[in-house]
């Protein structure tokens, strides 16, 4: 699972079958019998079905649920079937995935029984099964991730959340981050050769200074420029945060991790979680600014 998240993909085994890009189910069956002649026929039939679904039935945009230890990781298929090398053994059959919820797992124990049985069959590894009840899956995801939270995030990503826009995002994030750093204020700087800091909290315990750079993105992923801008404004020992309502690519995450300064990243889903973690503590004007009071009712 760590590799799936790190490489933004999912994969299955039986790599010795080779590239199956042009293979239909019957051809997969023939290859499987040649490669694994001693397998039980019933088990072989099941496994051929798993492989065929992964190679031929998955479509871009499909939802993928990957169970692990009672939790479920949720993603969306982002590419065609590929046969490629892997960091781990026997995972050459791959699909690119856009992971949801900031690559965090949701509680799989809340799944309805018919979905739970598919997620946790308990007897066969490498299972690829269809969950044909789309409404049940949608309901499960909303219940697990939080219906209101999910709707808030969707509106935030689409730029349709009342109260938060390019002009107000800095004030909105200041309101949220003050829950963690009460002395945080607007830094009043603009991008220049010395770098850029939007929000700053100084003289924190341990003589810590926290600097935050804010970027408002819609469909585009956060690039590395904001990390460079923030780093130029930091001193040794400062803690930096680059926050956006958009998405953050894995390459940008790696870039931040390799910075000479301690710089964390907050994307749209994590910002949403911070908002809902403190939603009962905000004032009425804060709630209006954050779009909480205008959130459509979700059933």
N, C-alpha and C positions, 0 to 999 in steps of 0.2 A: 504493500500500500504506500509506503514511503516513496518508492520509486514512481508509482503512478502519479502521486501528487507533485513530486519534484519535476518529472518529465512531462506533465500534463497529458497523460495517456492512460489507457487501460490495455491489458494484454492477456492472452491465454497461452497455454503450453502447446505441446506437440509440434515443436519447431522443426523436427526432422522431416515433417511432411513437405517442407519447402514453401516457396511463394505460391499462394492460392488465389492470386488476383484474378486469374482467368478460369478458376475451377468452379463448376456447379456442384450441387450436392452429390450427384452420382460419382463425379470424378474425385471428390473428397473421400467418398466411401471406398472407392477402388484404391486410392493412395493409402488410406488408413489400413485396409486389409493387408496390403503389401508390407507396410512398415511395422504393423503390430499383429502378426498372424496368430499369436497365441492368446489374444484377448478374448474374453467371453463375448459371444455374438450380441447378447442383449446390451452389455456395457458398451460395446463398440458402436451399436446403433445410437445409443444415447449421446455418446461423445461426438459422433459425426453430426448429430443434430445441433449440439452446442457450437461446434466449429462453423457449421453452415450458417447459423444465426449470426455469429460474430462477423463472418466474412461477407455474407450476401444479404442478410436481412436488415442489419442495422442501417439507418439512414442519418445523414447530417440533421441535427436538430432534435433527434430522439433523446429522451431522458435516460440516463444510466444510473442505477443504484448499485453501489458496491458495499456489501456488508462486511463489517469487521468488529469482532468482540461485542456484539450487541448494538453497535452503532451502524450508521449508514452514511456513506459519502455520496453526494449527489452531483452529477455533472451532465453536460450536454455534449452529444457527439459533434465534433468539429471538423471531421475529415473522413476520407475514404479509408478502407482497409489498407494497411501497409505491412510489408514483411521487412523487418530491419533489425539491426543489432540491439541488444539490451544490456543494461548494467548487470542484470541478474541472468542466471542460466534459464534457458527454455522459455523465453518470453518474446519471441520474434513476431508473433501475430499481434499487431497493434492497431489501435484507433486513437486519434488525437481527441482530447477532451477539454472542454472549458468547465472547470470545477466551480460549483456554486458555494455560497455562504462562506467566502474567504477561505475555502479549502478546509472548513471545519465540518466535523461529523454531526449528524442529528441522531436523536434517540430512536433506534430501530425497534425498541420494545413497544412503541406506540402504533406500530403498523397493524392494520386489520389482519385477522388470522390467515386469510387466503394470500395476502402479500407476504406475511411473515413466513409461511411455509416455503414460498419460493426463495426468499432471501436466505433462509437458514435450513436447507434440506437435511443437513446433518450427516449425509452418507457419501456424497460425491464431491470431490474438489473440482475446481475449474468448471463450474456450471454457468451456462449462459442460457437464461430462460426468459420467455416473454411474459410480461404482466399485461394482459390484454384489457384489464379494466382501468382505463385512463382516469376515470372520475375518482375511483378509489385511491389511485396513486396520488392524484392532485390533492385530494382531501388529506391524505396521510402527510404529504409534504407541508401543507399549510398548518396542520395541527402540530407537527414536530418543530418546525422552524418558527411558528408563531404567525398567525394569519395577518395580524396588523403590522407586525414587523416586516413581513415579506412584502406587503402592499406598500408600506412606507419606502422600502428600499427600491422597489420597482419604479415608483413615482420619482424618487430622488435621482435614479439613473437616467430616467427619461426627461428630466428637467421640468417635470409637471407638478412637483410638490409645492403647494402654496406656501410662500414665505421665504424659500431658499432659492436664490439665483446668484448670478455672478456678482451682483452688487452687495448682497447680504451674506454671502457664504463666510466671509471673514468674521463678521459679528456672530453668526450662528456657531461657528467652531469655537470662537472665544467663549461663548456661553457654555458649551459642553466641556471644554478643557478646564474651565475654572472650577468644575466639580472636582478635579484632581489637583489643580494648582491654583488656589484661591487668589494668589497675587498676580496671576497672569494678566497682561495688558497688551494693547496694540503697540508694536515696536515703532511704527511710523516710518519704516525704511522703505526704500524702493530698490529695484535691482541696479547694481552698479559693480564696479571692479572689486569692491570690498565684500560683495555677496548680498544676500537678501534674507531678512528675518521678518515675518509678518507678526507673530505673537512672541512674547518673551515673559518668562517668570524668573526673577533673580533672587539671590540671597535665600534660596531654599535650604533646608537642613543639609548639612555637609557642604555648605557653600556652593551648592549646585545651581547652575543656570540651565534652563530649558528653553530652547528656541524652536519655533514651529514655522514651517513654510507651507502655505496653503495654495492648492491648485484646484480649480473647478473644471472638471472634464465631464463630457457626456459619454459618447460612444468610444472616444479614443482612450487608449491606455496611457498611464503615466509614464513618461520617459525619464531619462537620467538627468536632464538639465536642472530640474528643481533640486536634486540632491547636490549637484555641484554648486549651485547658488547658495544653498544653505550652508554647506561645508565651508565656503569662503568667509562666511560671517561668524563662524564658530571659533572659540578659543579652546585650548586644551582643557579637558575635564567637562566641557559642556555636553549636554544631552540634546540631540536633535530629533525632530519629528517632521516628516513630510506627510501631509494629509490631503486627501482628495475625495470627492464624492464619486469618482469614477473607479476604474479598475487598474490593477497594478500587475504588470507582466512578471513572469518568473525571472527574466533577464534583468529587470529593474531591481527585483528583490536581491539578486546576487550582487548587483552593482553596489547597492547600499551596504550589504554585508561586508563588502571588501573595502569600504571607505576607511580612511584613517581615523575618522570620528565615529562616535556611537550615534547612528542615525536609524530610527525606526520608521516604519511606513504604516499608514492607516488608510485603507481603501473605503469605498462606499458602504460595504456590508459591515465592516468593523465600526465605522462611524455610526451606522444605524444601531448597532448593538450598544454603543456608548449612550446614544440618545435614549433608548428604551430602558437601559439600566438605571437611569436617573430621572425618568419621565415624571415621577411623582414629586420630585424635589424642585422642579422648575416653576417659576412664577407664571402668572397668566400671560404676561407679555413675552416671556421666554418661550412658552408653549406656542404662542401665535407665531413668533419668529421662526421656530423650528418646524412649523407646519403640523403640529400634533393635534391641534383643535379642529383643523379642517380636513383631517384624514377621512376618506370615505369609509362608511361602515362596511366591514367585511363579514360575510356569513359563511 
